[in-house]
Amino acid sequence: MKNKTYLITSVCVVSLAFSLPLTAQMPRTQSVPAASPHATASPASSPSKQAVRPIPFHGMVLAVDQNAKTFTIASKKTSRVFKVTDKSTITKGRNAATMKDIVQNEEVSGSVWKNPDGSLEAKTVKIGPAEKVKPLASPTASPTAPKP
């Protein structure tokens, strides 16, 4: 009888131990947090809030306004104007660059924050063509590998 009690107890403990990680990994279905009685403004109505994550962009520079610190690139449907701020990171090749390095007919890519008013604030700007990633050579295709 004593062995059956230990057996039942151990089976219960093991089954509980395996079921806890499964319930912890299940996705949560509640996506909207409950409103706090102390909250006065929603995140969307705050003018300082930006998009949750930066949006990528890529294209040719159509126009540059050095005084306003903006540049325009063409997309398939319309052109977009990007504002460069003190928080923006500009690079050319692998070196740091400035707003003066962004010129017309130059290829640029990077990421932007979309502000609530619809304006686009540059987070990163990479000047020049996108770098191609070289594929790694397989070990069997190596010319220095000894032949059997």
N, C-alpha and C positions, 0 to 999 in steps of 0.2 A: 504494500500500500504506500509505503514511504517512497519507493522508486517511482510510482505513478504520479505522485504529487510533484516530485522534482521534474519529471518529464513534462507534465502539463505546464508547470511554471516556466520551464525553459522554452517551450514552444511558444508560449504567450510573449515572453520577453523578446525572442528572436523575431516573431512576426511584427511586434510593435517596432522593433529597431529597423526593420526593412520598410515598414509603411511610412515612417516619419520622413525619410529623405524624398519619397515619392510625392508626398503632399507638399513639401517645401518647394519642390521644383515646378509645381503646377502653376500656369499663368494666372494672374489675377484678372478678374473680369471687370472690376470696378475701375473705370478710366477717368472719371470725373471726381475730383476730391470734394468732400462735403464743404459747403460754405461755412465759414466761420462767422459768428455773430459780430465779431470785432472788425471784420474786413470791410473797408469802405469803397475800394476801387478794384475792379477786375484787372487781371494782367493785360488784357487787350486794350484797356482804356488808358493805360499808363504810357505817356509819350516817350519815356526812356527805354521801354522794352523793345527788344529786337527779335528776330526769328530765333527759333530754338537752336538751329545749327546753321553754319554758313552754306551758301548755295554756290556751286561751282560755275565758272564761266570760261569761255575760250573764244577768241576771235581776233579780227584785225581792227586796229585803232583807226577810226574815221576822222575824229577831231580831238584836239586837246585844248583845254582852257587853263593855262598856267595860273592866271589870277584867281579863278574860282576853284582851282585844284580839282578839276573834273576831266574825264576822258570819255569818249563815246565809242562803242563798238556796235557793229551791225549783227543782228541775228536773222533768222529765217523770216520772221514776220515783221519786226520793227527794230529800231536801234535803241540801245540802252545807255544811260548816262550813269557813270560811277563816280562817286565822291571819294577823294583820297583825304584821309585825316591823319592826325599824329599817331593814331593807333595802327595805321596801315603799315604792312611790311612789304617793301618793294625790293625785288632782287632781279639782277640781270646776269644770266649764267649762274654762277654760284656766289657772286659778290653782291654786297648791298648796293642799292641804287636809290635815286631820288625821283621826285615827280618830274624833274627836268629831263630824265632819261626816257620818259614815255613820249614817243613821237608818233606822228601820223604814218600810216601804212606799216606799222610794226605789229607783229603777232604777240598777243598777250594772253595769259590765262591766270587763273587764281580762284579766289572765293570772295563772296560778298555777304554782308548782313542786309536783310530786307527790313527797313524801318516801317513802323505802322503807317506813316504817311505815304508809303510806296517808294520812297527814295532808296537807292542802293549805295551802301557804304562799303568800300573795299576793305577787306580784312587782309588778304595777301594778293600781290600782283607779281607775276613772273613774266619778265620781258624776254622775248625771243621765242623761237620754236620750241615745242615740247621735246624733252629729251626722250630718246628711244631707249628702252631697257634691253640690254643684250641678253639673249638666252644663254643659260649655262650649258657648257659642253658636257655630254654624257661621259662617264668614265670609260665606257667601252670604245668610244670613238677617239680617244686620245692617241695622238701619234707616238707618244713616248711610252705607251703601255707595251710591256714585253709580250712577244707572241709565244704561244706554247710550242 
